[in-house]
Amino acid sequence: MALLETSLTATDDVDIAIEEGERVSVIGPNGAGKTTLVNLITRMLDPTEGDIVFQGESITDRAPYEVVQQGISKSFQTASIFPELTVEQNAEIAALGAEHGSFRLNFFRHRNRYSAVDDATRRTLEAVDLWRQRETPAADLPYGDKRRLEIDQRDRLAHRGRQGGARTHAGVDRTRHGDRLRGLGSDHRPQSGPGHRGGDPRGDTGRSGRPGSLPRWCRAMSLLTLEKVDAHYGESHILRDLSMTVEDGEICALLGRNGAGKTTTLRSIASSKPPEVRDGTITYDGEDITGRAVEDVSMAGISLVPEERRIFADLTVGENLHLADVARNRSNTFGRSVQVQRSGMSTEEVFEFFPRLEERDSQKAGTLSGGEQQMLAIARALKQNTQLLMLDEPYEGLAPQIIETVESAIERISESGTTLLLVEQNAVAAIGIADRCYVIDQGEIVFEGSAEALREDDETRERYLGV
């Protein structure tokens, strides 16, 4: 039995008991806390209070890999697979983890030594009807088959801990498969019953109310590092000895008044000209990208959505998105193919973030509202091999209701594994969804810290942000 007792802002005083062998559906409106609940159980987030018990043992202080070894796994809202590997290789990695507890780097070279893995791989792929596609690159699968492959992987890992181990899925809204229903209302409290509905339909209200960033032991090296960067527009010296980092998986906000150097920072990272970086280094994913061609930086996994959006007004929504597919399939001069870096999202996946775009698929982009154009610009970036998404003033000129829609999408994009660097004049909104914040003034960083620290620093906010 898995038992969860928490007292959180994102999930408030939640008590849930799951009996062995049953199927439980958790339902609720956007922002009710469903994904947060799953992330707590799988230990991707830390509760501030309460206990999580699985098979009679507390797992509250366990790492995610330890929870997987005990028999709990999850799938993600967007398929999390290895796109550059074949279907069979994806399944083999999961089977190897289930049989041996770890992945061996020489596995593919010495596959004949792992007959049990071969048997398990075939059984599981046949169970999800993917065996005949075993030699297909995972990136080429239809979205539904990607989801089945991911569930196959999670199923194998969950069974390492015990046969019939619990399987926890982030997509918990398909209530017709549930033996019991648990509802989470807009107040983040649980409500039992058959098909309970209710709550605020607006979506998430900001990261500040969630448990926060990933636990410390989940952190990897900095995805992006700027070290003592100087940037110029002609003779105008804009960035002065600027240093900052963006951590893998976080939402990082860069804030400041007009003319402080925010957009210059983004353009310097993207290698757009102007400005010209004359000193300092920019390192991405362990490699120096200072001065690289803009297309190489893009192909490496960095996408910039500029303030002016730059969509193709005379093309339809679908045609704009298709152009991203064309760009994604190109090889770059960075030394690796796009697929080795990261597979872009499918059209179906970006429509999950922005359902309104699916409704406007055949409409000329120039006739969209400002909010819809912003959604299209972000969606187009996600269809490339984007690992770091940089957004320049995404809320500029949008109505409050549309800001809430875009804000909710940004949070869900982050939860899907994309790192975000956000530049926004609306400091209050940016602080509300960010993990960490930088404040820039006259080309220099004057504040670095958590969003909560900036929220409580009245002097910095009033002096540099005017809020």
JOLINSUL-V101468 format. One record per pair of residues at least 24 apart in sequence whose ideal C-beta (glycine too) atoms are under 10 Angstrom apart, sorted by the first residue. I is the first residue (numbers start at 1). J is the second residue. Records with the same first field share a line. If there is no record, write none. Layout:
I = J, J
//
This chain:
1 = 53, 54, 55, 56, 166
2 = 41, 52, 53, 54, 55, 59, 71, 72, 166, 168
3 = 41, 50, 51, 52, 53, 54, 56, 58
4 = 37, 40, 41, 47, 50, 51, 52, 53, 54, 60, 190
5 = 47, 49, 50, 51, 52, 53, 60
6 = 33, 36, 37, 40, 41, 45, 47, 48, 49, 50, 51, 52, 60, 188, 211
7 = 47, 48, 49, 50
8 = 33, 36, 37, 40, 45, 46, 47, 48, 49, 50, 188, 209, 210, 211
9 = 33, 36, 48, 188, 205, 208, 209, 210, 211
10 = 35, 36, 37, 39, 40, 45, 47, 48, 184, 188, 204, 205, 207, 208, 209, 210, 211, 212
11 = 36, 37, 39, 40, 45, 47, 50, 184, 188, 189, 190, 210, 211
12 = 184, 185, 187, 188, 189, 190, 209
13 = 49, 50, 187, 188, 189, 190
14 = 40, 47, 50, 182, 184, 188, 189, 190
15 = 50, 182, 189, 190
16 = 41, 52, 180, 182, 184, 190, 192
17 = 53, 180, 182
18 = 54, 166, 168, 180, 182
19 = 179, 180
20 = 55, 164, 165, 166
21 = 164, 166, 179
22 = 178, 179, 180
23 = 167, 177, 178, 179, 180
24 = 168, 172, 177, 178, 179, 180, 181, 182
25 = 169, 172, 173, 174, 175, 176, 177, 178, 179, 180, 181, 182, 183, 195
26 = 168, 169, 170, 172, 173, 175, 178, 180, 181, 182, 183, 184, 190
27 = 172, 173, 174, 175, 178, 181, 182, 183, 184, 191, 195, 196, 197, 199
28 = 172, 173, 182, 183, 184, 185, 186, 188, 190, 191, 196, 197, 198, 199, 200
29 = 183, 184, 185, 186, 197, 198, 199, 200, 201, 202, 203
30 = 186, 199, 200, 201, 202, 203, 204, 205, 404, 405, 408, 409, 411, 412
31 = 184, 186, 188, 199, 200, 201, 202, 203, 204, 205, 206, 209, 404, 408, 411, 412
32 = 183, 184, 185, 186, 187, 188, 189, 190, 191, 198, 199, 200, 203, 204
33 = 184, 185, 186, 187, 188, 189, 190, 204, 209, 210
34 = 77, 170, 171, 172, 173, 182, 183, 184, 188
35 = 74, 76, 77, 170, 171, 172, 204, 210, 411, 412, 415
36 = 184, 188, 204, 209, 210, 211, 415
37 = 168, 170, 172, 182, 184, 188, 190
38 = 74, 75, 76, 77, 168, 169, 170, 171, 172
39 = 64, 74, 168, 170, 210, 211, 214, 415
40 = 211
41 = 67, 72, 74, 166, 168
42 = 67, 68, 72, 73, 74, 168, 170
43 = 67, 68, 72, 215, 218
44 = 74, 211, 214, 215, 218, 415
45 = 210, 211, 212, 213, 214, 215, 218
46 = 211, 212, 213, 214, 215, 216, 218
47 = 211
48 = 211, 212
54 = 161, 165, 166
55 = 161, 162, 165, 166
61 = 215
63 = 215, 217, 218
64 = 214, 215, 217, 218
65 = 97, 101, 102, 157, 217, 218
66 = 161
67 = 158, 161, 166, 168
68 = 97, 98, 154, 157, 158, 160, 161, 165
69 = 97, 98, 101, 157, 158, 160, 161, 165
70 = 158, 160, 161, 162, 165, 166
71 = 157, 158, 159, 160, 161, 162, 163, 164, 165, 166, 167
72 = 154, 157, 158, 161, 165, 166, 167, 168
73 = 151, 153, 154, 155, 156, 157, 158, 159, 160, 161, 165, 166, 167, 168, 169
74 = 150, 151, 154, 157, 158, 166, 167, 168, 169, 170, 171
75 = 147, 148, 150, 151, 152, 153, 154, 155, 167, 168, 169, 170, 171
76 = 147, 150, 154, 169, 170, 171, 415, 416, 417
77 = 169, 170, 171, 349, 352, 353, 412, 413, 415, 416, 417
78 = 143, 146, 147, 150, 170, 171, 345, 346, 348, 349, 350, 352, 353, 382, 412, 413, 415, 416, 417, 418
79 = 138, 141, 143, 144, 145, 146, 147, 148, 149, 150, 151, 343, 345, 346, 349, 416
80 = 146, 150, 153, 154, 170, 416, 417
81 = 138, 139, 141, 146, 147, 149, 150, 152, 153, 343
82 = 137, 138, 139, 149, 153, 343
83 = 137, 138, 139, 140, 141, 146, 338, 339, 340, 341, 342, 343, 344, 385
84 = 137, 138, 139, 336, 337, 338, 339, 340, 341, 342, 343
85 = 137, 138, 139, 339
86 = 133, 134, 135, 136, 137, 138, 139, 140
87 = 121, 125, 128, 130, 131, 132, 133, 134, 135, 136, 137, 138, 140, 141, 145, 146, 148, 149, 152
88 = 118, 121, 122, 125, 130, 131, 133, 134, 135, 136, 138
89 = 121, 134, 135, 137, 138
90 = 121, 125, 130, 134, 137, 138, 141, 146, 149, 150, 152, 153
91 = 117, 120, 121, 122, 123, 124, 125, 128, 130, 131, 134, 138, 149, 152, 153, 156
92 = 117, 118, 120, 121, 124, 125, 134, 153, 156
93 = 117, 121, 153, 156, 157
94 = 120, 121, 124, 149, 150, 152, 153, 154, 155, 156, 157, 158, 159, 160
95 = 119, 120, 121, 122, 123, 124, 125, 152, 153, 156, 157, 159, 160
96 = 120, 121, 156
97 = 153, 156, 157, 160
98 = 124, 153, 155, 156, 157, 158, 159, 160, 161, 165
99 = 156, 160
100 = 160
101 = 160
117 = 156
120 = 156, 159
121 = 152, 156
123 = 156
124 = 149, 151, 152, 153, 155, 156, 159
125 = 149, 152
127 = 152, 155
128 = 152, 155
137 = 339, 343
138 = 339, 343
139 = 328, 338, 339, 342, 343, 344, 346
140 = 339, 343
141 = 346
142 = 346, 348
143 = 345, 346, 347, 348, 349, 352
144 = 348
146 = 343, 346, 348, 349
147 = 171
170 = 415, 416
202 = 401, 404, 405, 407, 408
203 = 404, 405, 406, 407, 408, 409, 411, 412
204 = 404, 407, 408, 409, 410, 411, 412, 415, 432, 433
205 = 404, 407, 408, 411, 432, 433
206 = 404, 407, 408, 411, 428, 429, 430, 431, 432, 433, 434, 451
207 = 250, 251, 407, 410, 411, 414, 431, 432, 433, 434, 435, 451, 452
208 = 431, 432, 433, 434, 435, 450, 451, 452, 455
209 = 432
210 = 411, 433, 435
212 = 435, 450, 451, 452
213 = 247, 249, 250, 251, 434, 435, 436, 450, 451
214 = 247, 248, 249, 250, 435
218 = 248, 249
219 = 247, 248, 249, 250
220 = 247, 248, 249
221 = 245, 247, 248, 283, 285, 286
222 = 246, 247, 248, 250, 283, 284, 285, 286
223 = 247, 248, 249, 250, 252, 283, 284, 285, 286, 301, 302, 387, 388, 419, 421
224 = 248, 252, 269, 282, 283, 284, 285, 289, 302, 387, 388, 390, 419, 421
225 = 281, 282, 283, 284, 285, 286, 288
226 = 265, 268, 269, 277, 280, 281, 282, 283, 284, 290, 445
227 = 280, 281, 282, 283, 290
228 = 279, 280, 281
229 = 264, 265, 268, 269, 277, 278, 279, 280, 281, 282, 290, 443
230 = 268, 275, 276, 277, 278, 279, 280, 443
231 = 261, 264, 265, 267, 268, 274, 275, 276, 277, 278, 279, 280, 443
232 = 264, 274, 275, 276, 277, 278, 279
233 = 264, 267, 274, 275, 276
234 = 274, 275, 276
236 = 264, 274, 275, 443
237 = 275, 278, 442, 443
238 = 263, 264, 265, 267, 268, 274, 275, 276, 442, 443
239 = 264, 265, 268, 275, 277, 278, 279, 280, 440, 442, 443, 444, 445
240 = 279, 280, 442, 443, 444, 445
241 = 279, 280, 443, 444, 445
242 = 268, 280, 438, 440, 443, 444, 445
243 = 280, 281, 438, 444, 445, 448
244 = 269, 421, 436, 438, 440, 445, 448
245 = 283, 436, 438, 448
246 = 284, 388, 390, 419, 420, 421, 435, 436, 438
247 = 419, 435, 436
248 = 285, 387, 388, 417, 419
249 = 387, 414, 415, 417, 418, 419, 420, 435
250 = 414, 419, 420, 421, 434, 435, 436
251 = 389, 391, 410, 411, 413, 414, 418, 419, 420, 421, 422, 430, 433, 434, 435, 436, 437, 451
252 = 388, 390, 419, 420, 421, 422, 423, 430, 434, 435, 436, 437, 438, 451
253 = 391, 420, 421, 422, 423, 424, 427, 429, 430, 431, 432, 433, 434, 435, 436, 437, 438, 439, 451, 454
254 = 390, 392, 421, 422, 423, 424, 430, 434, 436, 437, 438, 439, 440, 445
255 = 422, 423, 424, 425, 426, 427, 430, 431, 434, 437, 438, 439, 440, 441, 447, 454, 460, 461, 464, 465, 467
256 = 423, 425, 427, 438, 439, 440, 441, 442, 443, 444, 445, 446, 447, 464, 465
257 = 425, 427, 439, 440, 441, 442, 464, 465, 466
258 = 425
259 = 441, 442, 443
260 = 423, 439, 440, 441, 442, 443, 444, 446, 464, 465
261 = 440, 441, 442, 443, 444, 445
262 = 307, 392, 393, 422, 423, 424, 425, 438, 439, 440
263 = 304, 306, 307, 392, 393, 423
264 = 440, 443
265 = 390, 392, 421, 423, 438, 440, 443, 445
266 = 302, 304, 305, 306, 307, 390, 391, 392, 421, 422, 423
267 = 294, 304, 306, 390, 392
269 = 297, 302, 304, 388, 390, 421
270 = 294, 297, 298, 302, 303, 304, 306, 388, 390, 392
271 = 295, 296, 297, 298, 302, 304
272 = 297, 304, 306
284 = 387, 388
285 = 341, 342, 387, 388
287 = 334, 335
289 = 334
292 = 332, 333, 334
293 = 332, 333, 334
295 = 327, 330, 332, 333, 334
296 = 332, 333, 334, 335
297 = 332, 334, 388
298 = 327, 328, 330, 332, 334, 338, 381, 384, 385, 386
299 = 327, 328, 330, 331, 332, 333, 334, 336, 337, 338, 341, 384, 385
300 = 332, 334, 335, 336, 338, 341, 342, 385, 387, 388
301 = 334, 338, 341, 342, 344, 384, 385, 386, 387, 388, 389, 418, 419
302 = 381, 384, 385, 386, 387, 388, 389, 390, 419, 421
303 = 344, 377, 378, 380, 381, 382, 383, 384, 385, 386, 387, 388, 389, 390, 391, 418
304 = 377, 381, 386, 388, 389, 390, 391, 392, 421, 423
305 = 374, 376, 377, 378, 379, 380, 381, 382, 386, 389, 390, 391, 392, 393, 394
306 = 377, 390, 391, 392, 393
307 = 374, 377, 391, 392, 393, 394, 396, 397, 423, 425
308 = 373, 377, 392, 393, 396
309 = 365, 368, 370, 373, 374, 375, 376, 377, 378, 380, 392, 393, 394, 396
310 = 373, 377, 380
311 = 365, 366, 368, 372, 373, 374, 376, 377, 380
312 = 364, 365, 366, 376, 380
313 = 364, 365, 366, 367, 368, 373
314 = 364, 365, 366
315 = 364, 365, 366
316 = 360, 361, 362, 363, 364, 365, 366, 367
317 = 347, 351, 354, 356, 357, 358, 359, 360, 361, 362, 363, 364, 365, 367, 368, 372, 373, 375, 376, 379, 380
318 = 347, 357, 358, 360, 361, 362, 363, 365
319 = 361, 362, 364, 365
320 = 357, 364, 365, 368, 373, 376, 377, 379, 380, 383
321 = 345, 346, 347, 350, 351, 357, 361, 365, 376, 379, 380, 382, 383
322 = 347, 380, 383
323 = 380, 383, 384
324 = 350, 379, 380, 381, 382, 383, 384, 385, 386
325 = 380, 383, 384
327 = 380, 383, 384, 385
328 = 383, 384, 385, 386
329 = 385
332 = 385
337 = 385
338 = 384, 385
339 = 385
340 = 385
341 = 385, 386, 387
342 = 384, 385, 386, 387, 388, 417, 418
343 = 384, 385
344 = 380, 381, 382, 383, 384, 385, 386
345 = 379, 381, 382, 383, 384, 385, 386, 413, 416, 418
346 = 382, 383
347 = 379, 383
349 = 379, 382, 383, 416
350 = 375, 376, 378, 379, 380, 381, 382, 383, 409, 413
351 = 379
352 = 409, 412, 416
353 = 378, 379, 382, 405, 406, 408, 409, 410, 412, 413, 416
354 = 378, 379, 382, 405, 406, 409
355 = 405, 409
356 = 402, 405
369 = 398, 399, 402
370 = 396, 397, 398, 399, 402
371 = 395, 397, 398, 399, 401, 402, 403, 405, 406
372 = 402, 405
373 = 397, 398
374 = 398, 402, 403, 405, 406, 409
375 = 402, 405, 406, 409
378 = 406, 409, 410, 413
379 = 409, 413
381 = 413, 418
382 = 409, 413, 416, 418
386 = 413, 418, 419, 420
387 = 417, 418, 419
388 = 418, 419, 420, 421
389 = 413, 414, 418, 419, 420, 421, 422
390 = 419, 420, 421, 422, 423
391 = 420, 421, 422, 423, 424, 430
392 = 421, 422, 423, 424
393 = 422, 423, 424, 425, 426, 430
394 = 420, 422, 423, 424, 426, 429, 430
395 = 422, 424, 425, 426, 429, 430
396 = 424, 425, 426
398 = 426
400 = 429
403 = 429
404 = 429
407 = 432, 433
408 = 433
410 = 434
425 = 465
426 = 467
427 = 454, 455, 461, 464, 465, 466, 467
428 = 455, 461, 465, 467
430 = 454, 465
431 = 455, 461, 465, 467
437 = 465
439 = 463, 464, 465
440 = 464
441 = 465
//
